[in-house]
Amino acid sequence: MPLVSVVMPVYNGGKYLGEAIESILSQTLSDLELVIVDDCSTDGSAAIAREYTNRDERVRLIQHDRNQGEASTRNSGIAASRGEFIAAMDCDDVSLPRRLEKQVGFLQSHPNIGLVGTFLQTASADLTGRQSHEYPLQHAFIVLYWILSGGTTCAGPAFMARRDILMSVGGYEESRRIVDDKELFSRLYGKTRFANLPDALYLHRQHDGQISTTLPQEQKIESFAIRLRWLKRIGVDASGATLERFDRQRWGSKFGWLEWWLLRRDFKRLINGMVAAKILVESDMPLVEAEMSGRLESAKPRRWQQFIHWRRHRFQ
């Protein structure tokens, strides 16, 4: 059995597919299989993948007999994989040579971590104009920053997870039109701990055909719904207004006294819910409490608002 299974879904990705495959086959860690799942492409992607299966026995091709969508395609690859570790990989991106080696090494030396991501670089279609993206390294901040902002705190196409952990939640949610890695991660937060490597080991190619380019507003709505559902799942009494306060605080807004009090209550509920769901452990608490204290301080009403509030209550 291979040590690592790299799962690569493909739908009409022939333009960049060869480069993506080569980046996996040239990894410094060679004990791997590359599971390519073609979702009824019409551009010759399957033929490109089949050519690689003839050249390298580590490449396997699975072909759907009808188009099933990205989530189902990813799940087909996960179900067919045989490795102890499963790595995500998009068919239009590039994994840098030491990506798999470093992720496997980290998981083997940190048995309490079930999923590890990496920093990445975004680049134009021809892989020029690169821009680095860094993410929080520690589990507590990976979860906390996501729920408070909705942003990416672990890069979906660049993660590696233990096979048993990934299988325990049933993979990606197939009922959604848009595959959202954050939704998958939200179900894993209570199962295991996350980490990110402080190295840019993945090149994420940006081009006009991506979902993030064609459906940005729909992605934003989906992300909001996923966050709200997750809060309710861990027992936090939350509403859309709760997330709106989180988002306003993220952008540095100053709150009136009533809303500031509500934000403080929201933060307390969030921490208590994460502890009860065993997403946070005792060693996380000093970091989390310091982070929340700093956020509350930055959101406090301005001094003139504080003075008006004092005078109103002093001279009632």
Secondary structure by P-SEA (a helix, b strand, c coil): cccbbbbbbbccccccaaaaaaaaaacccccbbbbbbbcccccaaaaaaaaaaaccccbbbbbbcccccaaaaaaaaaaaccccbbbbbbcccccccaaaaaaaaaaaacccccbbbbbbbbbcccccbbbbbbccccaaaaaaaaaaccccccccccccccccccccccccccccccccaaaaaaaacccbbbbbbccccbbbbbcccccccccaaaaaaaaaaaaaaaaaaacccccaaaaaaaaaaaacccccaaaaaaaaaaaaaaaaaaaaaccccccaaaaaaaaaaaaaaaacccaaaaaaaaaaaacc
